[in-house]
């Protein structure tokens, strides 16, 4: 399991350029006019994780298979999108299908690239997009209330619970605050997710800066970071232009290029890691002579459910997981050394998988 992240923002902020760099394709047209993206572009990208290469080298694995994430490049939203302005509701629906939002914010000045609002004001841009998402949610929930109230007057327990949750969300939305800030109990989370609210999605702000600010950011990106800190969101600074240039370079030339622009790694690596953290995702590995493979699960996942990510039969017939922590696998030069050092463990159904665990599942057919 990976996650599906929608790349959103106003027109001409660098969404398609960032998407092209992420997927190392030219699938999304990057042009200097609004709505150059007519259909959402979807691309998979490998999650950068140096641990898998180390594990493969120790185990002599013939193939390395990283885990992958899905990114969706969604056309630019404009003021009034919730009422059908621009390309309107079709793109709001695309956002609804995503697990998280990477909100690209323009943090650069360039007279050759028009700004749909006529000025560079990233916090205002954030509020424009978020307002449209909240207005769409407000409209959606208000339409449901009457039907829910009728059901709740009867013996429909789920309708009563849903109505209570909807009303709490409406209070926030009417105050101009996103639905993701509503407090939910663990038993309400599935119901909350079922509401399909656009403003409930976790948000990662991607500050797109000019090339000279890629390493240190600028006053615009710092304003976005302050906004993110206030609402408990994440923010990453990148230069989409630099990322696009890195993406088409041969692997052996990338290190020199990065050093020349003062970067230790591509900014996209930080985008992906921040996205992982945003959704509380971790990685475990299966390692052998045939392949070293990474698998994505949510933090807190127990061993049988982690096994089910590989195949549902593994979860159904789960017996035990042979478990070695990543650090122990490396320190003891592989499985045999870990066994000898007493670092090899058999874990049962209640075991919560740790980030980096090297696992082999025992299951009954």
C-alpha positions in Angstrom: 0.0 0.0 0.0 1.2 3.5 -0.8 -0.9 6.6 -0.9 -2.6 8.7 -3.4 -1.6 12.4 -3.2 -3.4 15.1 -5.2 -1.2 18.0 -6.3 -3.3 21.2 -6.1 -3.0 24.9 -6.2 -3.9 28.0 -8.2 -3.0 28.0 -11.9 0.6 28.8 -12.8 2.2 27.9 -9.5 4.3 25.0 -10.9 2.1 22.0 -10.2 2.6 20.3 -13.5 6.3 21.0 -13.5 6.5 19.4 -10.1 4.4 16.4 -11.2 6.7 15.9 -14.3 9.7 15.9 -12.0 8.1 13.5 -9.5 7.2 11.0 -12.2 10.2 11.7 -14.4 7.8 12.0 -17.4 6.4 14.8 -19.5 2.9 13.4 -19.1 1.6 16.7 -17.7 1.9 19.7 -20.0 3.6 22.6 -18.2 2.4 25.8 -19.9 2.1 29.4 -18.9 -1.7 29.7 -19.0 -4.5 28.5 -16.7 -6.1 25.1 -17.1 -3.4 23.6 -19.3 -4.2 20.4 -17.3 -7.5 19.3 -18.7 -7.6 15.8 -17.2 -5.9 14.7 -14.0 -2.6 13.1 -14.7 -1.7 10.1 -12.6 1.9 8.9 -12.0 3.7 6.4 -9.8 7.0 7.3 -8.2 9.4 5.0 -6.3 9.9 6.0 -2.6 13.6 6.8 -2.1 14.9 4.7 0.7 18.6 3.9 0.9 17.9 1.1 3.4 16.7 -1.3 0.7 19.9 -1.1 -1.3 21.9 -1.9 1.9 19.7 -4.9 2.6 19.9 -6.1 -1.0 23.7 -5.9 -0.9 23.9 -7.9 2.3 21.5 -10.6 1.1 22.8 -10.7 -2.5 19.4 -9.9 -3.9 19.1 -10.0 -7.6 16.4 -7.4 -7.8 15.4 -4.3 -5.8 11.7 -3.4 -5.7 10.9 -0.2 -3.8 7.5 0.8 -2.6 5.6 3.3 -4.8 3.4 6.3 -4.3 0.7 7.7 -6.6 0.6 11.4 -7.4 -2.3 13.0 -9.2 -1.8 16.3 -11.0 -5.1 18.2 -10.6 -5.8 21.3 -12.7 -5.6 24.7 -11.0 -8.4 25.8 -8.8 -9.6 29.4 -8.9 -11.8 31.6 -6.8 -15.4 30.4 -7.3 -14.4 26.8 -8.1 -17.0 25.5 -5.5 -19.6 27.2 -7.6 -18.4 25.9 -10.9 -15.9 28.7 -11.9 -12.9 27.7 -14.0 -13.1 23.9 -14.3 -15.0 23.8 -11.1 -16.5 20.7 -9.5 -14.9 18.1 -11.7 -11.6 18.9 -10.1 -13.0 19.0 -6.6 -14.2 15.5 -7.3 -10.6 14.5 -8.2 -9.4 15.8 -4.9 -12.0 13.8 -3.1 -10.5 10.6 -4.3 -7.0 11.4 -2.9 -5.7 10.4 0.6 -3.7 13.7 1.0 -3.1 17.0 -0.7 0.2 18.4 -1.7 -0.7 22.1 -2.0 1.8 23.8 -4.3 2.2 27.5 -3.4 3.9 30.0 -5.6 6.8 31.6 -3.7 8.7 33.1 -6.6 8.5 36.3 -8.6 8.7 36.1 -12.4 7.2 38.7 -14.7 7.1 36.1 -17.5 4.8 33.8 -15.5 1.4 35.4 -14.9 -0.4 35.0 -11.5 -4.1 34.4 -11.7 -4.7 36.8 -8.8 -2.3 39.5 -10.1 0.2 39.5 -7.2 2.5 37.1 -5.3 0.9 36.5 -1.9 1.3 32.8 -0.9 -0.8 32.9 2.3 -3.6 34.6 0.4 -3.3 31.9 -2.3 -3.6 29.2 0.4 -6.7 30.8 1.8 -8.3 31.1 -1.7 -7.8 27.3 -2.4 -8.8 26.3 1.1 -11.9 28.5 1.0 -13.1 26.8 -2.1 -12.7 23.4 -0.5 -14.5 24.5 2.6 -17.4 26.0 0.6 -17.8 22.8 -1.3 -17.9 20.8 2.0 -20.3 23.3 3.5 -22.7 22.9 0.5 -22.3 19.1 0.6 -23.1 18.8 4.4 -26.0 21.2 4.4 -27.7 19.2 1.7 -27.4 16.0 3.9 -28.7 17.5 7.1 -32.5 17.3 6.5 -32.4 13.6 5.4 -30.2 12.7 8.4 -32.5 14.5 10.8 -35.5 12.5 9.6 -33.6 9.3 10.0 -32.2 10.3 13.4 -35.7 10.9 14.7 -36.3 7.2 14.3 -34.2 4.3 15.5 -31.4 4.8 13.1 -28.3 4.8 15.3 -25.8 5.4 12.5 -27.9 8.4 11.3 -27.7 9.9 14.8 -24.0 9.4 15.0 -23.5 10.8 11.5 -25.7 13.8 12.2 -23.7 14.6 15.3 -20.5 14.5 13.3 -21.9 16.5 10.5 -23.1 19.2 12.8 -19.7 19.4 14.5 -18.1 19.8 11.1 -20.6 22.5 10.1 -19.7 24.5 13.1 -16.0 24.6 12.0 -16.7 25.2 8.4 -19.1 28.1 9.1 -16.2 29.6 11.2 -14.0 29.4 8.2 -11.9 26.5 9.6 -11.2 23.2 7.7 -13.0 19.9 8.6 -9.6 18.3 9.4 -9.6 20.2 12.6 -12.7 18.5 14.0 -12.0 16.3 17.0 -13.0 12.7 16.4 -13.0 9.6 18.6 -11.3 6.5 17.3 -14.6 4.8 16.7 -15.8 7.8 14.6 -12.8 7.9 12.2 -14.3 5.5 9.6 -17.6 7.5 9.7 -15.7 10.7 9.3 -13.7 9.4 6.3 -17.0 8.3 4.8 -18.2 11.9 4.6 -15.7 12.5 1.9 -14.9 16.1 2.9 -12.3 17.9 0.8 -11.0 20.0 3.7 -10.5 16.9 5.8 -7.5 15.8 3.8 -4.1 16.1 5.4 -2.1 18.9 3.8 1.5 19.3 2.8 2.4 22.7 1.6 5.1 22.7 -1.2 6.7 26.1 -1.5 7.9 26.5 -5.1 10.8 29.0 -5.0 13.2 30.4 -7.6 16.4 28.4 -8.2 18.6 30.7 -6.0 16.4 30.0 -3.0 16.2 26.2 -3.3 18.6 25.5 -0.4 17.5 28.2 2.1 14.0 29.4 1.0 12.9 33.0 0.9 10.5 35.4 2.7 7.5 33.9 0.8 8.3 30.3 1.8 8.9 31.3 5.4 5.5 32.9 5.6 4.0 29.6 4.4 6.0 27.6 6.9 4.7 29.9 9.7 1.1 29.3 8.4 1.7 25.5 8.3 3.1 25.6 11.9 0.0 27.4 13.1 -2.4 24.7 11.8 -0.1 21.7 12.5 0.5 21.0 8.8 3.8 20.3 7.1 5.8 22.4 4.6 8.6 21.7 2.3 10.6 24.1 0.1 11.6 23.1 -3.4 12.4 24.7 -6.8 10.3 22.9 -9.3 12.6 24.1 -12.1 15.6 22.5 -10.5 13.7 19.3 -9.8 12.6 19.1 -13.4 16.2 19.5 -14.5 17.5 16.9 -12.1 14.8 14.4 -13.2 16.1 14.3 -16.8 19.8 14.0 -15.9 21.6 10.7 -16.0 22.0 9.2 -12.5 25.8 9.7 -12.4 25.4 13.5 -13.1 22.8 14.2 -10.4 25.2 14.4 -7.5 27.4 17.0 -9.1 24.4 19.1 -10.1 23.0 19.0 -6.6 26.3 20.0 -5.1 26.5 22.9 -7.6 23.1 24.3 -6.5 23.9 23.7 -2.8 21.5 20.8 -2.2 22.3 17.5 -0.4 19.5 15.6 -2.1 16.6 16.3 -4.5 13.8 18.3 -2.9 11.4 15.7 -4.1 12.8 13.2 -1.7 11.8 15.5 1.1 8.3 15.9 -0.4 7.8 12.1 -0.5 9.2 11.7 3.1 7.0 14.5 4.3 4.0 12.9 2.6 4.8 9.6 4.4 5.0 11.3 7.8 1.8 13.2 7.0 -0.2 9.9 6.6 1.7 8.1 9.4 3.2 5.6 7.0 6.1 3.3 7.6 8.1 0.7 5.5 8.9 -2.9 6.2 11.1 -5.2 4.0 11.1 -8.7 2.7 14.6 -9.8 1.7 16.1 -12.8 0.0 18.4 -13.9 -2.8 15.7 -13.3 -5.5 14.6 -9.8 -4.4 14.7 -7.2 -1.7 11.3 -5.5 -1.5 9.8 -2.6 0.4 6.2 -2.6 1.6 4.2 0.4 2.9 1.8 0.2 5.9 0.3 2.6 8.4 2.2 3.0 11.7 0.6 0.8 14.3 -0.3 -2.0 11.9 -0.1 -5.5 13.4 1.8 -8.4 11.8 -1.2 -10.2 10.2 -2.5 -7.0 8.5 1.1 -6.2 7.4 1.2 -9.7 5.8 -2.1 -9.0 4.1 -0.5 -6.2 2.1 1.6 -8.9 0.3 -1.4 -11.3 -0.2 -4.7 -11.7 1.6 -4.0 -15.4 2.1 -1.0 -14.4 4.3 -3.3 -12.5 6.6 -6.0 -15.2 6.7 -3.5 -18.0 7.4 -1.1 -16.0 9.5 0.9 -18.0 12.1 4.0 -16.0 13.0 6.4 -13.5 11.5 10.1 -14.1 11.5 11.4 -10.6 12.5 14.7 -8.8 12.5 15.0 -5.1 13.1 16.7 -3.2 10.3 19.6 -2.1 12.5 20.2 -5.7 13.8 20.1 -7.1 10.2 22.8 -4.7 9.1 24.9 -4.8 12.2 25.0 -8.6 12.1 25.5 -8.9 8.3 22.2 -10.5 7.5 19.8 -13.1 8.7 22.3 -15.8 9.8 24.4 -13.3 11.8 21.2 -11.9 13.4 20.1 -15.4 14.4 23.5 -16.1 16.0 23.4 -12.9 17.9 20.0 -13.6 19.3 18.3 -10.8 17.3 16.0 -13.0 15.3 12.5 -13.0 16.8 9.3 -15.0 16.2 6.3 -12.6 16.7 2.6 -13.4 16.9 -0.7 -11.8 15.9 -0.4 -8.9 18.4 3.0 -7.7 17.2 3.0 -4.1 15.9 5.4 -3.9 13.0 8.3 -1.4 13.4 9.6 0.9 10.7 12.4 -1.0 8.8 11.6 -4.4 10.2 12.8 -7.3 7.9 10.0 -9.8 8.0 9.3 -13.3 6.7 5.7 -14.6 7.3 4.7 -18.1 8.3 1.2 -18.9 7.3 -1.1 -21.9 6.8 -2.5 -22.6 3.3 
